[in-house]
């Protein structure tokens, strides 16, 4: 089953830019920004795909593959307009903020959409820095160089300590 729900609005098609979500069986799976009929595009593509032979493994992007699989299993898909009548810039900001909120609420793995690399929790950032620091003393020259460059970009000291240098040898 497929429905469209407008949260807080009673307009058939949002004006200007808007931020929307796609819920599958009651779980928020996608947050996007659009204009005109963008919110309807994802399901339109799925419906068109289901009229012809296709291999699910070849469907891209991942969101379309997962949405198609869900529809094939008779999932309830809802298109939800979160906010409309926005400027393009404010819609991008709101979309980013919605994605960030989901990540901070521990729902990163619920989302099927691509999450910008700049969105991470403090714990994820600490784990990333720890891995870079470990890689900065790797025996592999390329791994070591890339990790040190990234640490420098982040403003972290990329020079290995004396004990770390001995471990790398």
BAVEX-556663 format. One record per residue (C-alpha): residue number from 1; residue in one letter; x, y, z. Coordinates in nm, 2 decimals. Example, Ala and Ser with C-alpha at 12.3 -4.5 7.8 and 13.67 -1.06 7.14 Angstrom:
% BAVEX-556663
1	A	1.23	-0.45	0.78 .
2	S	1.37	-0.11	0.71 .
This chain:
% BAVEX-556663
1	X	0.00	0.00	0.00 .
2	X	0.12	0.35	-0.08 .
3	X	0.00	0.67	0.07 .
4	X	0.10	1.04	0.08 .
5	X	0.07	1.22	0.41 .
6	X	0.11	1.59	0.45 .
7	X	0.21	1.67	0.81 .
8	X	0.06	2.00	0.92 .
9	X	-0.04	2.10	0.57 .
10	X	-0.36	2.05	0.36 .
11	X	-0.21	2.14	0.02 .
12	X	-0.20	1.89	-0.27 .
13	X	0.15	2.00	-0.39 .
14	X	0.40	2.20	-0.18 .
15	X	0.50	2.54	-0.30 .
16	X	0.87	2.63	-0.34 .
17	X	1.12	2.39	-0.18 .
18	X	1.02	2.14	0.09 .
19	X	1.17	1.87	0.31 .
20	X	1.01	1.53	0.29 .
21	X	1.05	1.18	0.44 .
22	X	0.96	0.84	0.32 .
23	X	0.84	0.59	0.59 .
24	X	0.83	0.22	0.52 .
25	X	0.61	0.02	0.76 .
26	X	0.62	0.31	1.00 .
27	X	1.00	0.34	1.00 .
28	X	1.16	0.66	0.87 .
29	X	1.39	0.54	0.58 .
30	X	1.46	0.85	0.38 .
31	X	1.48	1.23	0.42 .
32	X	1.51	1.45	0.12 .
33	X	1.47	1.80	-0.02 .
34	X	1.27	1.87	-0.32 .
35	X	1.05	2.10	-0.53 .
36	X	0.74	2.03	-0.74 .
37	X	0.67	1.66	-0.74 .
38	X	1.01	1.53	-0.62 .
39	X	0.85	1.35	-0.32 .
40	X	0.66	1.13	-0.56 .
41	X	0.95	1.04	-0.78 .
42	X	1.09	0.75	-0.57 .
43	X	0.76	0.55	-0.58 .
44	X	0.70	0.64	-0.94 .
45	X	1.03	0.48	-1.03 .
46	X	0.95	0.17	-0.82 .
47	X	0.61	0.13	-0.99 .
48	X	0.76	0.17	-1.33 .
49	X	1.03	-0.09	-1.25 .
50	X	0.77	-0.34	-1.14 .
51	X	0.61	-0.33	-1.48 .
52	X	0.91	-0.49	-1.65 .
53	X	1.17	-0.77	-1.58 .
54	X	1.46	-0.66	-1.36 .
55	X	1.72	-0.80	-1.12 .
56	X	1.69	-0.65	-0.78 .
57	X	2.07	-0.68	-0.72 .
58	X	2.12	-0.45	-1.02 .
59	X	1.89	-0.17	-0.89 .
60	X	2.08	0.14	-0.79 .
61	X	2.11	0.34	-0.58 .
62	X	2.07	0.13	-0.26 .
63	X	1.77	0.33	-0.15 .
64	X	1.58	0.23	-0.47 .
65	X	1.69	-0.13	-0.43 .
66	X	1.56	-0.14	-0.07 .
67	X	1.24	0.05	-0.15 .
68	X	1.17	-0.18	-0.44 .
69	X	1.22	-0.49	-0.22 .
70	X	0.99	-0.34	0.05 .
71	X	0.72	-0.28	-0.21 .
72	X	0.75	-0.63	-0.34 .
73	X	0.68	-0.75	0.01 .
74	X	0.37	-0.53	0.03 .
75	X	0.52	-0.28	0.28 .
76	X	0.32	0.03	0.36 .
77	X	0.51	0.33	0.21 .
78	X	0.42	0.68	0.31 .
79	X	0.55	1.00	0.16 .
80	X	0.55	1.27	0.43 .
81	X	0.60	1.64	0.37 .
82	X	0.77	1.76	0.68 .
83	X	0.79	2.13	0.59 .
84	X	0.72	2.33	0.28 .
85	X	0.73	2.68	0.14 .
86	X	1.11	2.71	0.21 .
87	X	1.39	2.86	0.02 .
88	X	1.63	2.61	-0.14 .
89	X	1.90	2.70	0.11 .
90	X	1.67	2.66	0.42 .
91	X	1.54	2.33	0.28 .
92	X	1.90	2.20	0.25 .
93	X	1.97	2.31	0.61 .
94	X	1.65	2.15	0.74 .
95	X	1.73	1.82	0.55 .
96	X	2.08	1.82	0.70 .
97	X	1.94	1.89	1.05 .
98	X	1.68	1.61	1.02 .
99	X	1.95	1.36	0.91 .
100	X	2.18	1.48	1.19 .
101	X	1.90	1.44	1.45 .
102	X	1.84	1.08	1.33 .
103	X	2.21	0.99	1.36 .
104	X	2.22	1.15	1.71 .
105	X	1.91	0.96	1.81 .
106	X	2.09	0.63	1.72 .
107	X	1.89	0.57	1.40 .
108	X	2.17	0.59	1.14 .
109	X	2.10	0.23	1.04 .
110	X	1.73	0.29	0.99 .
111	X	1.80	0.53	0.71 .
112	X	1.84	0.40	0.36 .
113	X	1.95	0.74	0.22 .
114	X	2.31	0.86	0.19 .
115	X	2.42	1.04	0.50 .
116	X	2.68	1.31	0.46 .
117	X	3.02	1.22	0.59 .
118	X	3.01	1.54	0.81 .
119	X	2.73	1.39	1.02 .
120	X	2.86	1.17	1.30 .
121	X	2.82	1.14	1.68 .
122	X	3.10	1.23	1.92 .
123	X	3.15	0.85	1.97 .
124	X	3.18	0.79	1.60 .
125	X	3.43	1.08	1.57 .
126	X	3.64	0.94	1.85 .
127	X	3.65	0.59	1.70 .
128	X	3.75	0.75	1.36 .
129	X	4.03	0.94	1.52 .
130	X	4.15	0.63	1.71 .
131	X	4.15	0.43	1.38 .
132	X	4.34	0.71	1.20 .
133	X	4.60	0.72	1.49 .
134	X	4.65	0.35	1.46 .
135	X	4.68	0.37	1.08 .
136	X	4.94	0.65	1.12 .
137	X	5.18	0.39	1.25 .
138	X	5.09	0.11	1.00 .
139	X	5.36	-0.09	0.83 .
140	X	5.19	-0.01	0.50 .
141	X	5.34	0.32	0.36 .
142	X	5.02	0.43	0.18 .
143	X	4.80	0.36	0.48 .
144	X	5.04	0.55	0.70 .
145	X	5.06	0.85	0.47 .
146	X	4.69	0.88	0.41 .
147	X	4.61	0.85	0.78 .
148	X	4.87	1.12	0.87 .
149	X	4.74	1.35	0.60 .
150	X	4.38	1.31	0.73 .
151	X	4.50	1.37	1.09 .
152	X	4.67	1.69	0.98 .
153	X	4.36	1.81	0.80 .
154	X	4.17	1.75	1.12 .
155	X	4.42	1.96	1.31 .
156	X	4.56	1.66	1.50 .
157	X	4.92	1.59	1.55 .
158	X	5.01	1.32	1.29 .
159	X	5.37	1.27	1.40 .
160	X	5.42	0.93	1.56 .
161	X	5.55	0.91	1.91 .
162	X	5.88	0.73	1.97 .
163	X	5.71	0.42	2.10 .
164	X	5.48	0.41	1.80 .
165	X	5.77	0.44	1.56 .
166	X	5.94	0.14	1.73 .
167	X	5.62	-0.06	1.69 .
168	X	5.59	0.02	1.32 .
169	X	5.93	-0.12	1.24 .
